[in-house]
Amino acid sequence: MDCLREIQGKQAHDPIFIEKMNTSASWRCICVPGPLIVGAGPSGLATAACLKEKGVPSVVLERSNCIASLWQLKTYDRLRLHLPKQFCELPLMGFPTDFPTYPIKQQFVDYLEAYAREFDIKPRFNETVSQAEYDATLGFWRVKSVGVNGKGTEYVCRWLVVATGENAEAVMPEMEGMGEFGGDIRHTSLYKSGEEFRGKRVLVVGCGNSGMEVCLDLCNHNARPSLVVRDTVSTASPSLSLFFDIKFLLFPTKHI
């Protein structure tokens, strides 16, 4: 491969590179002829498909054991697309015509899996990237990943695409009294259904898409949710709020 020959030519005259390779002797080294893509969600899959359509090979790394891990592992049961499907389809392949305007969670996952099959995208699962460093001496990226067996792999590539998503990590703000609270505190990435909260009082912090849908789901399962927001909201009509018995608690920003 061209990139491998280029690296070999540089390393023959580069003592710094030789030293780095000696210190990484326990790592398996793989040269990627095209871009290395970190993340097998919608963005990573779309990038790989567009590259393949142009004849450019790529390697996709995914730390979970499936594609679209956020959708499959960290979302609530009632989730569906919040925008009409024509605004959410990936390049080069639309949604099936029999899908509803707002596909449900499983339909979207099925679409992504079909997309990966269509473009023969085979991510390397269970590989967590631990380090990415641009080697100015070589002019290549050196990306280290660790598998579930603890074995490390170093990928050497000219281009690196980070497609890990903006919601890959749960953010739990520290609030006074959390340590003394005797009830359950969880991020929405761990919420699945309101069934386990039937008949209970639940405080939901935030009124974005997730907060509003979780409140609705809790109401549908006969829980008693209250919604805390940091400013005035205009996301639902008063009649809708009364219908679902959602209580809005408004606090100044400085208290949230």
N, C-alpha and C positions, 0 to 999 in steps of 0.2 A: 504494500500500500504506500501511496505517496507520502502520507504523513509519517509513517514508520521509517521510511528511508530518510526523510528529512531529519527526524529525531536522531537516528543512528549517525547521520553525518555530523550533527552538532555535538553529540555526546563524545565523539572520538577526539574532539579538540576542546572539551569543556570539563575541566577537573571538578568544578562546582556541581555539575550535573551528576558526575560519577559518584561524588560524595553523597548526594541526595539519594541516589539509587541504592547505595550501600546501606544507608540508614533506614531504607524502606524495604529491606530484603524480605521481611515477613509478609509483605503485601503483594498480592497478585497484581500485575500491571497489564492493562488492556488499552490499546490504542484505538480510539474511535475515529473512523475516517470522515465522519460528518459531525453535526452538533450533538451534544449530550443534553438531554432534556430531563429535568428533575421534576417529577410529578406526573401522574397518569390520570389527572382529572380532565374536564372538558378542554381546558387551554392546552395542556400537554398533548392530548390526543389530536386536537386540531392542528397544532404545530407540526407534529409528526406526519399527519396526513398530507398537509400542504407541501412539506419537504419531499415526501415520497412522490407526490404528483409531479414535482419538478425533477425527479430523478436523484434526489439527495438523500443518502442513507442517514439514519440517526439511531441513537440508543436512548430508551426511556427508562429511568429509574423510578421506582415507587416503593415507599417505605412500608405500605400496607400490603395485604395479600390479594388486593383486587383493584380494578380501576374505579375511579370516582369514589374513593373511600369516604369522603365527607358525606356524599349522598347516601352511600350504602350503610355506613356505620355510625354516623353522628347526626342523624336527622330524625325528626319525629314522624310518626306513622301517617299523619294526615297531610303531610307536605305535598304540595304540587307547585308547578311553575307559577310565578307571580306575574309573568308577562305572557302575552299570546305566543304560541309556539313558533310563529314565523320570525320572531325576534330573538329566539334562543337556539335555533338550529345551528349546527356547526358547518364549516365550509365544505362544499362539494357533495353534501348529502343531507337532504331534508328529512323531516319527520314523516312517518307513514301517514297516508291520507286519512286513515280511519282513526287516528289519534284525536282526542278532543282538543279544543282550543287551548285549554290549560291542562297539559298532561300531568297525571299523578306521579308520585315519586318512582314507583316501580316501572312505569312506562318510560320515564326519562332514563333510568338505569338500563333498561332493555335497549333503548335507542343508542346509548353510548357503547354498550357491548357489541351491538350490531355494527356500529361505526368502526370499532377496533378490528372486527373481523373483516369488514369490507376493505380496509386498507392494510390488512395484515400487520397490525401493530401489536407487538408482543413485548410488553414491558417486563423488566426484570424486577419481580416483586420481592418484598421483604429486604430491600436494600435501603438503609438509612444513610443519607449523606452526612458525614461528620465534619468535612472540611472541603473548601474550594479555594484554591489559590492560583492566581495568575503568575506563571513563571516567565518573567520578562526576559530571562536569558534565552529560553527556548522559543518564546512567543506562543506558548500553549497553556491551556488550563490544566491543572492537576487536581482532580476531584477524588476524594477518598470516601468510600462508603463501607458500611459494616452490615453484614448479614445477620440473620437470626442465630446462626451458629457461631457468631463472634469473629468469623474470618473476614479480613479486610480486602478490599479491591481498590486499586488506584486506576482511575480512568484518565487518559491523556487525550485532550481534544483541543481543537482550535476555537470552537465556539461552545458556549455554555448558555442554555436557556433555563431560567428558573420559573417554573410553572406550578408553584406550591399553593397558590391561592391566597387571598387576603384573610380568610377565616380558618386557616389551617390549625391555629393554636387557640384554645379557649382562653378568654381574658376574664378573670374573676377579680374585680376590684375589692380591696380591703375596706370593710365598713365597720364602724364601731359597734361592738356587741356581738359580732359574728361568733366569737369564741365561746360566749356564754349561751348562745341560742341552742335550745335543746332539740329543735326540729331538723329536718333535712334541708340542706342547701345544695343546689346543683346548678350547673350551667345548662343552657338549653341543648347543648350537644349531647347531654346525657338523658334528656327528656324524650320519652317515646309516646306515652299515651296518658290521658287523664284518668284512666280506669283506676289506677292505684291511689288517686286522690279523691275518690268519690266521697262526698259528704264532708270533706276537709276544707279548712280555710287556707288559701294559697296566695302569697304575695308575689307578683310578677314585676320585676324591675326592668323598665324599658318598654317602649311602645312602637318598636320597629315591626317589620313583618313577622319576625319570630315571636315577639312579645304578644302581638295582637292575636296571632293564630293559636298560641298556647292558651291564652285566655278563652278563646272561643272553644277550643277543645276541652278545657276544664269545665266550661259551662255545659257542654254537650254530655259530659259524664257526671253531671250533678255535683260538681265541686263548687266552692264559693270563692272565686278569685277576686283579688283587688289588684289594680294596676298602678304602679308608681312611675311617674314621669317627672322630668326636671323642668318642664315649661308647659305652656298651654299647647293643646293639641287640637287638630281639626281633621282627624283621620276617619271619623265616623259620625253619622248624624245622631242627635240625641235620642231619636226613636230607636235606632239600632242598639245603642248602649243600654237603654231601658229594657229592650226586648231580651237581651242576653244577660241582663243584671250584672254588668261589669262596672265596678266602682273605680273611678279615676281619683287618685290622690296626687295633687299638684304641689310640688316643692320648688323653692328657688334653686337655681343651679348650684349655688355655693353649698347646699346641703346634700347634694347627690354626688 
